[in-house]
Amino acid sequence: MDPSAFNSAEAYNCDEQLPLPRPPKRSYVSIEDTSTSFSATKKNRKKKKVLKKPKTHGPVEDADSVEEDWDEQVVRDADDDVPRTFTVYVQVWSSSALSRSSNKKSAKVSTVDVVSKGPFKCTTTDSFASFKSHTAAALPCRLSMLPVSKFEWKFENQAQGAPRKKVADRTGYEALLDAVKARRRHENVVVWLYTPAPKKEEEDWDTGAPDHIDQPFDFDQEADAGFSDAKIQLVRQVYGKVKAAQAEIERTYPVGGCALFPDKRVWHNKQNDTYFELSHVRTKYWAANIVAGRCDISAPPVSAHFSDKSKLKIPTHMPQPNLTVLGPSGAASSNPMFPHAPNQYYPGLYMLHPQFNLPYTHMTPYPPPIFPSVNTSASLHPPGLPRTMSTSSSPGSTTSHNVTLEEFCAKYHIPESDQDKLALMEYRPGNRAVEDLEESEWRSVGGFTKLGWEAFRVAHRKFCKAIKAGTWA
């Protein structure tokens, strides 16, 4: 068989089928090279296992949702960059004088009065210096008079007992701004700034300083200004009701209504058989509680005015009634005597005895009038009466003057609003009964604040001292 023919036939068959792969070339590698290549191949195989893509069993995120999240984050960042506006109300507080607590075991406590000022607007881009300037302008006062170290704040919609946060420096102010930014975008953010009353300037006149304030903040005046005309009218209405109730008490319990105390106005507590003198202060306190609905005309409220320490002591003997005392008898008269008549009869008595003839006598002067005999059944000295104690220690020395309430208020610079309150309380300069009034009386009846009442008491003591010493001018 011709080999060429075979080759041609094989070639024909190869055209019909796929070409056969070329056999690899033989290479002679040493034993060391073989071990090296085997280890390298094994390492590559392990490396491929590690780099395999892990299978994902969860759903694959859509590209559109990822893009939406990105847009929301961009908008949120843009909102954070926009300045936020918030409103600030300044709550100025001042501790009043110490007052006795209702609990006997506790010591004296101080009450806090608050005056609200403002508001003013701030933005989250304002500096701490700008924030302090706005606060000083709202009061108003000089910037140097602000007690910045005691600034505290909280949001308006927080609970009353919520803790306040310090804003005494730049760090505290930045914390305030962060809290404002954390609020909802369309929320009306209101901040309450708490601060004590600013310091008072010693030189309150115009010294030419650029930061001079014509009428700086005065806590006492601001507190009195809050007592509006409507409140004064309400106080007058309440005072009228108290006066009517007080008159009803005096009619129900008149002076001398109790036989044990004929010269006093007394209320008898039949439950424990005790007696209480109804002084002016007690009747007024009783009437105020009747108007408030805490008691009625039959019995006063439970208070220190009607405690066991204030009750009257029952006398051991009944007081003697007032008897008419006769004056001293006159001198003995010089009667005309007749020595020849028995037993020295008077001339008129001779008519009763006909056996005796009326002797001739010369004209005698008209006899003096005969005084009535002394009433031996009555006492020559008036009985001792108990002394009526006054409500003040020395009322005569402090009220025996002609000083009017207007002169008193003008002398001690008492404002007109306090003068109206004193007139409602029927205060007369020097009446020391006001020294024993309790807080419930001068606050509910007179409408005084704690600071206003303490200022009045200082002026009252100065006036009493001046009247006693005779130095009032």
C-alpha positions in Angstrom: 0.0 0.0 0.0 1.3 3.3 -1.0 2.1 5.4 2.1 1.3 8.6 0.3 -2.2 7.4 -0.3 -2.6 6.7 3.3 -1.3 10.1 4.2 -3.8 11.7 1.9 -6.7 9.7 3.3 -5.7 10.6 6.8 -5.5 14.2 5.9 -9.0 14.0 4.5 -10.3 12.5 7.7 -8.6 15.2 9.7 -10.4 17.9 7.8 -13.7 16.3 8.8 -12.9 16.1 12.5 -11.4 18.5 15.1 -7.7 18.9 15.0 -5.8 16.8 17.6 -4.0 18.6 20.3 -0.3 18.9 20.0 1.5 16.6 22.4 3.5 18.4 25.1 7.2 18.6 24.8 9.2 16.4 27.0 11.3 18.1 29.6 13.8 16.6 31.9 13.5 17.9 35.4 15.5 16.8 38.4 14.0 15.3 41.5 14.5 18.4 43.5 12.8 20.6 40.9 9.8 18.2 40.9 9.3 18.4 44.6 9.6 22.2 44.5 7.0 22.5 41.7 4.7 20.1 43.5 4.7 22.1 46.7 4.2 25.4 44.7 1.2 23.9 43.0 -0.2 22.8 46.3 0.2 26.3 47.7 -1.5 27.8 44.7 -4.3 25.4 45.1 -4.8 26.4 48.8 -4.6 30.0 47.9 -7.4 29.6 45.4 -9.5 28.0 48.0 -9.1 31.0 50.3 -9.9 33.5 47.7 -13.1 31.8 46.7 -16.1 34.2 46.7 -18.5 33.3 49.5 -22.0 32.3 48.7 -24.6 34.9 49.5 -27.9 33.6 50.9 -29.6 37.0 51.5 -31.3 39.2 49.0 -29.0 41.4 46.9 -29.6 45.2 47.5 -31.0 47.1 44.7 -29.0 49.9 43.2 -32.0 52.3 43.4 -32.5 51.7 47.1 -28.8 52.4 47.8 -29.1 55.6 45.8 -32.2 56.7 47.8 -30.4 56.2 51.1 -27.5 58.2 49.9 -29.9 61.1 48.9 -31.5 61.0 52.4 -28.2 61.2 54.1 -27.2 64.2 51.9 -30.5 66.0 52.8 -29.9 65.2 56.5 -26.5 66.7 56.4 -27.8 69.7 54.6 -30.5 70.3 57.3 -27.8 70.1 60.0 -25.9 72.9 58.2 -29.0 75.2 58.2 -29.1 77.4 61.3 -31.9 76.7 63.8 -33.8 79.5 65.6 -35.0 79.1 69.2 -36.7 81.4 71.7 -35.2 82.2 75.1 -37.2 83.4 78.2 -35.1 84.7 81.2 -36.4 83.5 84.6 -34.8 85.8 87.2 -35.0 84.4 90.7 -34.2 85.9 94.1 -34.1 84.3 97.5 -36.2 86.2 100.0 -35.6 86.5 103.7 -35.6 83.3 105.9 -39.0 82.3 107.2 -40.0 79.7 109.7 -41.0 76.4 108.2 -44.3 74.8 109.0 -42.5 71.7 110.3 -41.2 72.4 113.8 -38.3 70.0 113.4 -36.9 71.7 110.4 -34.9 74.9 110.5 -35.7 78.2 108.7 -36.1 78.0 105.0 -36.0 80.6 102.2 -38.7 81.2 99.6 -37.8 81.9 96.0 -39.6 84.6 93.9 -39.3 84.5 90.1 -39.7 87.3 87.6 -39.9 86.4 83.9 -38.2 88.6 81.3 -37.8 88.4 77.5 -38.2 86.7 75.2 -35.5 87.1 72.6 -34.5 85.0 69.6 -31.2 83.2 69.0 -29.8 81.0 66.3 -27.4 78.1 66.5 -24.8 80.2 64.7 -24.7 82.9 67.4 -21.7 83.0 69.6 -21.7 82.8 73.4 -20.8 86.5 73.6 -23.8 87.3 71.5 -26.0 85.1 73.7 -24.9 87.0 76.8 -25.5 90.4 75.1 -29.1 89.4 74.3 -29.6 88.3 77.9 -28.3 91.6 79.3 -30.5 93.6 76.9 -33.6 91.6 77.9 -33.3 92.4 81.6 -31.9 95.2 81.1 -28.5 95.5 82.8 -24.9 96.0 82.0 -23.1 93.0 80.7 -20.6 93.0 83.6 -23.4 92.8 86.1 -24.7 89.4 84.8 -24.0 86.4 87.1 -22.9 84.2 84.1 -21.4 81.6 86.3 -24.9 80.7 87.6 -26.7 80.4 84.3 -28.8 77.3 83.9 -31.3 76.2 81.3 -33.9 73.6 80.3 -36.6 73.3 77.6 -40.1 74.6 78.2 -41.9 71.3 77.7 -39.8 69.5 80.3 -41.2 68.5 83.6 -41.1 71.0 86.5 -38.7 68.8 88.5 -36.4 68.1 85.5 -32.7 68.9 86.2 -31.3 72.1 84.8 -28.1 72.2 82.8 -25.2 74.6 83.3 -24.5 77.1 80.6 -21.8 79.1 82.4 -19.1 78.9 79.7 -18.6 78.2 76.0 -18.7 74.5 76.5 -22.0 74.6 78.2 -23.4 76.9 75.5 -22.2 74.5 72.7 -24.1 71.7 74.6 -27.2 73.9 74.5 -26.8 74.4 70.8 -26.4 70.6 70.2 -29.6 69.9 72.2 -31.5 72.5 70.1 -30.2 70.9 66.8 -31.3 67.5 68.0 -34.9 68.7 68.2 -37.3 68.1 65.2 -36.9 70.4 62.3 -40.3 72.1 62.5 -40.6 72.2 66.3 -40.9 75.5 68.1 -37.9 75.3 70.5 -38.3 77.4 73.7 -35.5 77.6 76.2 -35.9 78.8 79.8 -32.7 80.5 81.1 -32.5 80.6 84.9 -30.3 83.3 86.5 -30.2 85.0 89.9 -30.9 88.7 90.0 -28.0 90.8 88.6 -25.9 92.8 90.8 -26.9 96.4 91.6 -24.6 99.2 90.6 -23.2 101.4 93.2 -23.0 104.3 90.7 -26.4 104.2 89.0 -26.1 107.7 87.6 -24.8 108.4 84.1 -21.0 108.4 84.3 -20.5 108.7 80.5 -19.8 105.0 80.1 -20.8 103.5 76.7 -22.7 100.6 78.3 -24.7 102.8 80.7 -28.3 101.7 81.4 -30.8 104.5 82.3 -33.2 102.2 84.2 -31.4 99.0 85.2 -33.2 95.9 86.3 -34.6 96.2 89.9 -36.1 92.9 91.2 -38.3 94.6 93.8 -39.9 96.9 91.3 -40.4 94.2 88.8 -42.1 92.0 91.5 -44.4 94.8 92.5 -45.2 95.6 88.9 -46.6 92.1 88.5 -49.3 93.0 91.0 -51.7 94.4 88.3 -54.8 96.5 88.7 -57.0 93.4 88.2 -55.3 91.7 91.2 -55.7 94.8 93.3 -59.4 94.9 92.4 -59.6 91.2 93.4 -57.9 91.9 96.7 -60.4 94.7 97.4 -63.3 92.4 96.8 -61.8 89.7 99.1 -61.1 92.4 101.7 -64.7 93.6 101.6 -65.9 90.0 102.2 -63.4 89.7 105.1 -64.7 92.9 106.7 -68.3 91.7 106.5 -67.4 88.3 108.0 -65.5 90.1 110.8 -68.5 92.2 111.6 -70.6 89.1 111.7 -68.2 87.5 114.2 -68.3 90.6 116.4 -72.1 90.6 116.4 -72.3 86.9 117.3 -69.7 87.2 120.1 -70.2 90.6 121.7 -68.2 92.0 124.5 -69.5 90.8 127.8 -71.2 87.8 126.3 -69.3 85.5 128.6 -70.1 85.8 132.4 -66.5 84.7 133.3 -65.0 87.5 131.3 -67.5 90.4 131.3 -65.1 92.9 129.8 -63.8 90.8 126.9 -65.0 89.4 123.6 -64.7 85.6 124.1 -65.3 82.5 122.1 -66.1 79.3 124.2 -64.8 76.0 122.8 -67.4 73.6 124.3 -65.5 70.5 123.2 -62.7 70.9 125.6 -64.2 73.8 127.7 -61.6 76.4 126.8 -62.0 80.2 126.3 -60.2 82.4 123.8 -60.2 86.2 123.6 -61.3 87.4 120.2 -58.8 90.2 119.6 -58.7 92.2 116.3 -56.1 89.9 114.8 -57.9 86.7 115.7 -61.3 87.9 114.4 -59.6 89.0 111.2 -57.9 85.7 110.8 -61.2 83.9 111.5 -63.0 86.0 108.9 -60.4 85.4 106.2 -60.8 81.7 106.7 -64.6 82.0 106.5 -64.3 83.7 103.2 -61.9 81.0 102.0 -64.4 78.3 103.0 -62.2 76.6 105.6 -64.6 77.2 108.5 -67.9 78.8 109.6 -69.2 81.2 112.2 -69.6 78.5 114.8 -65.9 77.6 115.2 -62.6 79.1 114.0 -60.0 77.1 112.1 -57.3 75.1 113.8 -54.3 77.3 114.1 -51.8 78.8 116.6 -54.2 81.6 117.3 -56.6 79.1 119.0 -54.1 76.7 120.6 -53.8 75.7 124.2 -51.1 78.3 124.7 -53.5 81.1 123.7 -56.4 80.2 125.8 -57.6 82.3 128.7 -57.2 81.3 132.3 -60.4 80.8 134.1 -60.6 83.1 137.2 -60.8 81.5 140.6 -63.6 83.9 141.8 -66.4 85.6 140.1 -65.7 89.3 139.3 -67.7 91.8 141.5 -70.2 93.9 139.7 -69.6 97.6 139.3 -71.2 99.4 142.3 -72.0 103.1 142.6 -69.6 104.6 145.1 -70.9 107.6 147.1 -68.7 110.5 147.8 -67.5 111.5 151.3 -70.0 112.8 153.8 -70.1 116.5 154.7 -69.0 118.1 157.9 -71.2 117.9 161.0 -73.6 120.8 161.3 -73.7 123.2 164.3 -77.2 122.7 165.5 -78.8 125.4 167.7 -78.9 124.0 171.2 -81.3 124.9 174.0 -79.6 124.1 177.4 -82.9 124.3 179.3 -84.6 121.7 177.0 -84.0 118.1 177.8 -81.8 116.1 175.5 -81.1 119.2 173.5 -84.0 119.0 171.1 -84.1 120.7 167.8 -86.6 123.7 167.7 -89.0 121.8 165.4 -89.2 118.9 167.9 -90.9 121.1 170.6 -94.1 121.0 168.6 -94.3 117.3 169.2 -94.2 117.7 173.0 -96.9 120.0 174.2 -95.8 119.8 177.9 -92.7 121.9 176.9 -93.3 125.5 176.1 -91.3 127.0 173.3 -88.8 129.3 175.0 -88.1 132.7 173.6 -84.9 132.7 171.6 -83.2 135.2 169.4 -83.1 134.7 165.7 -80.7 132.0 164.7 -79.1 131.7 161.3 -80.6 129.2 158.8 -79.2 125.8 159.6 -76.8 124.2 157.1 -78.2 121.4 155.0 -78.1 117.9 156.5 -75.9 115.5 154.4 -77.2 112.0 153.9 -75.6 109.4 156.0 -72.9 107.3 154.6 -74.0 104.0 153.0 -72.3 101.5 155.2 -73.4 98.6 153.0 -71.2 99.7 150.1 -67.5 99.7 149.9 -65.6 103.0 150.3 -63.1 102.0 147.6 -64.0 100.8 144.1 -63.3 97.2 143.3 -60.2 96.4 141.3 -60.9 95.5 137.7 -58.6 93.5 135.5 -56.5 95.5 133.2 -57.3 95.2 129.5 -54.0 94.4 127.8 -53.3 96.0 124.5 -52.2 94.1 121.4 -49.1 96.2 121.2 -46.4 96.5 123.9 -46.8 100.3 124.1 -49.6 101.5 121.8 -49.8 105.0 123.3 -46.2 105.9 122.6 -46.2 104.7 118.9 -49.8 105.7 117.8 -50.2 109.1 119.6 -49.2 111.2 116.7 -50.7 112.9 113.6 -48.6 111.2 111.0 -50.6 110.1 108.0 -50.0 107.0 105.9 -49.0 109.1 102.9 -46.3 110.9 105.0 -45.1 107.6 106.4 -44.7 106.1 102.9 -43.0 109.2 101.5 -40.6 109.3 104.4 -39.4 105.7 103.9 -39.8 105.5 100.1 -42.5 102.9 100.1 -44.0 102.5 96.6 -47.6 103.5 95.9 -48.7 99.9 95.2 -47.6 98.9 98.8 -49.3 102.1 100.1 -52.6 100.9 98.6 -52.1 97.5 100.2 -51.5 99.0 103.6 -54.6 101.1 103.2 -56.6 98.0 102.4 -55.2 96.5 105.6 -56.3 99.6 107.6 -52.7 100.1 108.8 -52.0 103.2 110.8 -48.3 104.2 111.2 -47.1 102.9 114.5 -49.7 100.2 115.0 -47.6 97.3 116.2 -50.3 94.7 115.7 -48.8 94.1 112.3 -45.7 92.6 113.9 -47.7 89.5 114.9 -49.4 88.9 111.6 -48.7 85.5 110.0 -47.7 85.1 106.3 -51.1 83.8 105.3 -52.7 87.0 106.5 -50.5 89.6 104.9 -50.2 87.6 101.7 -53.8 86.6 101.2 -55.5 89.7 102.7 -52.9 92.4 102.0 -51.5 90.9 98.8 -47.9 91.6 99.8 -44.9 89.7 98.4 -42.3 88.4 100.8 -39.7 91.1 99.8 -42.3 93.9 99.9 -43.5 92.9 103.4 -40.0 92.7 104.8 -39.2 96.2 103.4 -42.4 97.5 105.1 -41.5 95.9 108.4 -38.0 97.6 108.4 -39.7 101.0 107.8 -42.3 100.3 110.5 -39.5 99.5 113.1 -37.7 102.7 112.2 -40.8 104.7 112.6 -41.7 103.3 116.0 -38.1 103.9 117.2 -38.3 107.5 115.9 -41.7 108.2 117.6 -40.5 106.8 121.0 -37.3 108.8 120.8 -39.1 112.0 119.6 -36.8 112.3 116.6 -39.6 112.1 113.9 -39.4 115.0 111.5 
